Structures are given as structure tokens and as C-alpha cells.
Amino acid sequence: MENKRDDTRVVINRPILLQEFTYDNEYEKLDSPITAEIVDLSSSGALVKTNLDLPIGSCFYLKLALQNENVPIIFNVIRKDKAEEPSYIYGCDFLNINESIESKLRKFIFAEQIKIHNMNKKRA
């Protein structure tokens, strides 16, 4: 898939639970969370896969576990693609990123890149 973000991204394939959403200033909390997956992550956004059909412009809130800390992030859906039935792939950018959160994301991404590099080196 083409990189539509300017920042370096890393594939993480991390499961998450979605429960709280907003769209057109309307808040919705599901009775039970929906399983989703963060396919890849950058310091400015993420690619998320789920069976939940969300409109472009909707937002969801997560506390993303990064290096032993739960970091609160608001994901804003800016792109939607159909995946294998019944899944959707969402391109999301982050709305509430301050310098501290961006720094934590960059450190996490760098650490993941090093892990991937070391695994590839061992295979060679």
C-alpha cells in the first residue's frame, strides 16, 4: 500500500479494542468493544483494520501502549478502503499530538525498526 504519510511508518499488527467514537459532534459508546488491528503506525497517523463500518471524519479514542506507558491518542479517519469481507482499512491521522506524545511515538517506532532490522539480520 502506498505511503500517504510523510513520516516513517512501522508495521506493528497490534490488536486493539474500539469502544468510543464521535462523528458530527455526536458521541457514541458501544455496549461492548469491537476488536480492531493497528496495521502500521507513524508519528502522525496509523492504518487500522476492523469490521466496524466508520464514516470518514469519525474519530475514536485509544490509550496506545508505547514502551510501558498508555498514551492517549485521538484517531481521525481520513481515508477508508474496503478489505476482505467484512473488513475495512482506515487511514487515520492523530488529532491531539503534542511534542511529548510525538516524541514517544518516534522512540517507539525507532525501537520497532531496530527489532525488525535485527530479526532480518539474523535470518540472512
Secondary structure, DSSP 8 states (H G I E B T S, - for coil): ----SSS--EEEEEEEEEEEEEETTEEEEEEEEEEEEEEEE-SSEEEEEESS---TT-EEEEEEEETTEEEEEEEEEEEEEE-STT-EEEEEEESS--HHHHHHHHHHHHHHHHHHHHHHHHH-
